[in-house]
Amino acid sequence: MSYGANLPDAWRQAGVYAGRILKGAKPSDLPVVQSSRFELVINLQAARALDLTVPPTLLARADEVIE
């Protein structure tokens, strides 16, 4: 199971940040940006290999389930 920042969104934010710097903004003047989109990924194959039971309610909330 993994809960973390949405990687495509993080790369998009990095591009926006780099664009601002390339347009002349001072990096020290830019605010620190924190990810606002997170995702939950569950690997059922690994859970089965470890003989773990994942509740159906948790599976329903997951953004991605790896069979």
N, C-alpha and C positions, 0 to 999 in steps of 0.2 A: 504494500500500500504506500502511496506517495501523495502528499498534499503540498503543493508548492505553486509558485508563480507560473502563469501561463507564458510559455516561452515565446511564441510569436508576438504576444503583446509586449514582452520585455525587449525583444529585438526592435520592435517598432519605436518604443520609447527611446532606445539607444540611438536610433537613427534621427529622431527629432532633436535629441540632445546634441548629437554631432553636427547636425545642420545649423543649429543656433551658434555653435562655436565657430563653424566655418563662415558664418555670416558676420562674425566680428564680436560676438558676445564674449565677455571674460568668463572663463569657467568658474572663477571664484564668486561671480555674481549670480550664477544659476542656482536654483534651489535643488536640494536633494530630492530625487524622484523615487517614490516607493510604488511597487506594483499594486494595482487595484483589482486585478483579476487573478483568481487562484483556481486551481483545478484539483480534483481528487481522482487518482487513478488506482485501480485495484487489479492485481495480477492473480486471477483465480487459479491459473496453472501452478504458480508457486505455492499458493495457499493449499491446494490439494496435495502437492508434494510434501508439504509440512504437516499434512493431516489437520488443517485448520478449517473451521466452519465460519464462513462469512455470512452474517445475517442478511436476509433479503432486503431489509429496509436500508442497510448500508449500500448494497448493490444498486438500489433504486436511486440513491443520492449521488452516486459516482458519476463523474463526467465521462470517464472511459473505463471499460472493463476488458481486460485482456483475458481471452479464453485460453 
